[in-house]
Amino acid sequence: MNNFELTELLSRELRGKKVINTIKLDDFVVNLVFDCKIGLIFSTHPSTVGLCLTSRLLAIGEEINLLKENLFGHYLSECQKVENEPVFKFVFKGFEERTLVFEGFKRYANIILLGEDENILWALRTFKGEFRRGLPFEKWSLPPSKNVLKDELPLEKDFSEIYSYLLQKFKNQEKKSLFSRIETLSKKIAVMKSELEEGRNFLKFEILGKTLLGLKDIHRRGEKTVVVTDYLVTPPKEMVLELDPKFSIYENAQKWFKLAKKGKERTKLLPERIEETEKEIDLLKDKIAQIEENDSLDDFIKKEEEKQQKPRTKKKAKNTLLKDVVEIDLPMGFKGYFGKNARGNEVVSFKIANGEDFWFHVADYSGAHLVVRNPNRKEELPFQVEKMALKIAAENSSAPKDNIIEVISSKAKYLARVKGKLGAVYVSKFRKRKIDLNKNE
């Protein structure tokens, strides 16, 4: 079938039929739906430039409002083929005359709506240059002859060709989101494995702490190093341990016991979390394999329709969320929230916090989760704001107030729930800051 025969077919099937919908299936494909339940599909993608008629009505995609406003209820009066050029003109009659132009210029294919004066009202793709024009309110004209392609360009497309194009497009869309999720989970596993290895190294501090408690005068301060016997090797031998001189030998031992406790928690918790995450990755890979094997466009269309029809869940009222939460004003106009209890911490960390918000919690003790809003997505909080946040997190914790207190600082996107523990979190990336509550600075 040559392009003039196609023109005859289009005229025979669609002349006198009214437009009832205009749907953009993707960035390159538009479906014009007529009241005879036939769709005229325009494809401008370089690999599938062409026109096709189909009785298969695709409801996916978005309505093109401007196109619908101008063509809805209009009937097709005439279908024309521009001589020696791969260009079709569809003239519609109604309260005003409108012309829809399809330009089949391979990489520069376009769909353009013209008014009665042939000014451009709408274009699927906007071009401005020596060869192509597609900007609204410009006068439409054919491109110069040197850009015209031969008339034998096969514009008529079998629907299976566009079907395959759309099918691959939806497959790639779904696979892209799954691959992105796999990449995120893989990075998470790498972090957890690193922290697990660190946790295993922490276990040795329990024996070292007990060794310190076996020394004389364990309450003396100012010691930078002590010599002890290392019982972790065979035969035992003497070793030098570095201490924090600000603390007594006893307090150094307690710090090491806390590290050992953290190591035990990590070695208990992280292997299970790593295994769960690896299983999740395997499930995602199975889904990708299923997508590859699925050759039914209907399945993808159904998913798209379900997404469009899915009702939005109503957000909980703010006063309900803040029942166990304290809202605070911070310097320089920043806003913060911290939990009064475990339920409040859960709300603060997983309901109120957005990914880029700053999150604070005292290290090694129970306490409030504090979130500082970060609407401008700053990498760092101003010093004055961060210092106040550290102080609030330290004051609202069980940490002793007569020492310098360490506070964990992170962003909400690095938080994960600890299964079965309300208000407990796992932090995959953080840093520590110190605050001295005895100083009123």
Secondary structure, 3 states (H helix, E strand, C coil): CCHHHHHHHHHHHHCCCEEEEEEECCCCEEEEEECCCCEEEEECCCCCCEEEEECCCCCCCEECHHHHHHHECCEEEEEEECCCCCEEEEEEECCCCEEEEEECCHHHCEEEEECCCCEEEEECCCCECCCCECCCCCECCCCCHHHCCCCCCCCECCHHHHHHHHHHHHHHHHHHHHHHHHHHHHHHHHHHHHHHHHHHHHCHHHHHHHHHHCCCCCCCCCCCEEEEEECCCCCCEEEEEECCCCCCHHHHHHHHHHHHHHHHHHHHHHHHHHHHHHHHHHHHHHHHHHHHHCCCHHHHHHHHHHHHHCCCCCCCCHHHHHHHEEEEECHHHCEEEEECCHHHHHHHHHHHCCCCCEEEEECCCCECCEEECCCCCCCCCCHHHHHHHHHHHHHCECCCCCCEEEEEEEEHHHEEECCCCCCCEEECCCEEEEEECCCCC
